[in-house]
């Protein structure tokens, strides 16, 4: 779930960057009228992240300390997960605080296309997630849209004998 959460954070950030979002964003272009951006291409942004090699760095200051999350996604193509044919994308997230690595996570997110459906993930810390998507990922989202799109059971391994969290 950590990988999926980071991915969604990255998608929202990318949507913001790609569209000039800032709640209600006004795009100032020379010799053009102002345009208010209120809709964001969520599904397209997520597909672009999962099906193409991608990297990004998010920066913030917390208590005067520079926090950087460096994210790299590498598509893995066709794979088998939980006895079904899916696509996979490896996600590596490295968090640094003042140039010191404080966290590194490596996982593979599993999904199918047309429509985009998440099936779960595996991680380098012995987590095996089975996701049940409860709603389709929206093609377009508007400001203030919110919903739960999946439920997830996280286990200690693929045997699914020991549930870690829901």
C-alpha positions, 0 to 999 in steps of 0.5 A, a space after each residue: 500500500 505504501 507503494 500505491 500511496 506514493 504512486 497516487 501522491 506522485 500522480 496528483 503531483 504530476 497532474 498539478 505540474 502538468 496542468 498548473 493546478 493550485 486549487 483553482 489555477 489560473 494559467 497566465 500565457 502571453 497574449 491569451 486570456 486566463 483559463 481556470 483549470 478545474 479538471 485533471 486527467 487522473 487515469 492518463 497520468 497513472 497510465 503514463 507512470 506505470 507503462 513508461 519509465 518514469 522518475 521524479 523528485 518531490 522536495 519539501 521543508 519540514 522543521 527546516 530540514 530538506 526532505 526529498 522523495 526520489 521515485 523511479 518506476 520501471 515497467 516490467 511488462 506481462 507478469 503473473 500475480 495471484 494466478 492471473 496475467 497482469 502487467 507489472 511496474 517496479 517502484 523504488 522510492 528513496 526518502 532522504 532528509 538533509 542528504 541522509 537516506 532514511 527510507 528505501 522501499 522497492 516493490 512491484 505494483 500489479 495491474 491490468 489495462 483497459 480499464 486500469 485495475 490494480 490487483 496488488 503489490 509485492 515489496 522488499 519488506 515481505 509484504 504481499 497485497 491483494 487489492 480489490 478495486 471497488 470503483 474504476 479509476 476516474 478518467 478525469 477528476 475535479 477539484 474536491 473529488 474524493 472516493 475510495 477506489 480499492 480495498 486491500 489485504 496485506 499479508 506477510 507473503 504469498 501464502 496469505 497465511 498471516 495478514 498484516 493489515 487491511 
